[in-house]
């Protein structure tokens, strides 16, 4: 594994052949690193695991003001690395980023996988407001089996950090998330804009996601021309943490 810093983005890279860009959500890169190693080994793949500017103490340039800005920065990153045939995989806020990257239509991206993504607005199926919830309440919403949540550094949903849920003020990573996503953690234009997507997209959802439910996921897939939709049983908002083998099968199964 090598670590590179380009244009303010720190990227961990597992070097192999096929290339994946694995994008974390609001709980930080720690929620995807173990899965990155699994994906690299099983797929014999190069896996890029960046830390979004503003997260984990990294500086966020003023030019990166929105989710779309960050998506454009990642397509620029792929240009700088001169990579092609890239599959973008994003969880939660990272799923929103994957959708925005797919919309940019870069010739370097051949597919996108949205895993329990946020960002759209679906009537009757709102993103759960997790502000003020206790860590236990947050784990119950995030996991089919809360006992599988890592401890003591739990990986709760991208709307909050389980270590600071209920504490005065948001954690630094939550502040970074809100800086990109806004207070509603959605873009009212995204659902309509997704109709312009030409990149092949696979939407994968945990059946027990209590943050954004399966119907929300179905709406995501329905908005994207030709998108496939897969539900993972006994999995919640972070399948890469709770059911990594099932997620791996969904990614590599076609």
C-alpha positions, 0 to 999 in steps of 0.5 A: 500500500502507498500513500499519496497527497495530490491537490490536498487529497490524501489517497491510500492506494493498494496497487494491483490491476483493476481500479476502484475509487472507494469513497467514505461517508461522514464517519471518515475513512476508517469505515472503508479501509478494512473493506479496501484491503479485502477488495484489493486482495479478492479482486486483485485490484488497485483500490484508492481510499482517499480522505475527503479534504476537511475530514480526519483533520485534513485542510479543506480548501475554500474552493471545495464548497459543495458536494459537486466541487468535491466530485469534480476534484476527484475526477481531476485526481483521476486525470492527474493519476492518469487512471482509466477503467475506474469503478467508483464505489461510495457509501452514504455521503460517498454514495452521493459523491459517486452519483455526482462523479457519474454525472460528470461523465469522465472517460476515466470512470466506467462504472459507479456503485452507490452503497446506501447513498444520501443526497436525494430527496424522496417524498415520504422517505426522508433521511433520518435526523440523527441529531442528539441520538445516543451512540446506542440509538445511532448503532441501532439505526446503522446496523442490522446487528448493533453488536457488529458495530466496531468499538470503542471507535464505532462507525455510525451513520454519515450524519453523525459520529457515534463517539460524539452523539449527544455531545455539545456541538458536532464533531469535526468530521460532522462539521466537514460533512455539513460543509459539503452537504448542507444542513439537510444533507441533500440536494433538491435538484439531484433526483432530477439531474440523475436522469442525465447519467450515462455511466453504468450505475449499481445501487446497493442497499442494506435491507435494515438501513434505518438512516435511509430506507430501502424505498429511498434506495429504490428511488435512487436506482429508478432515477438513473437510466439502466441502474441495477438495484441490489438489496443486501439482507441482514445489513444496515447503513454500512454494509462494508463494515457489517456484511463485507462479504455480501457487499464484495459479492455484489460488487464483483458479481457483475 
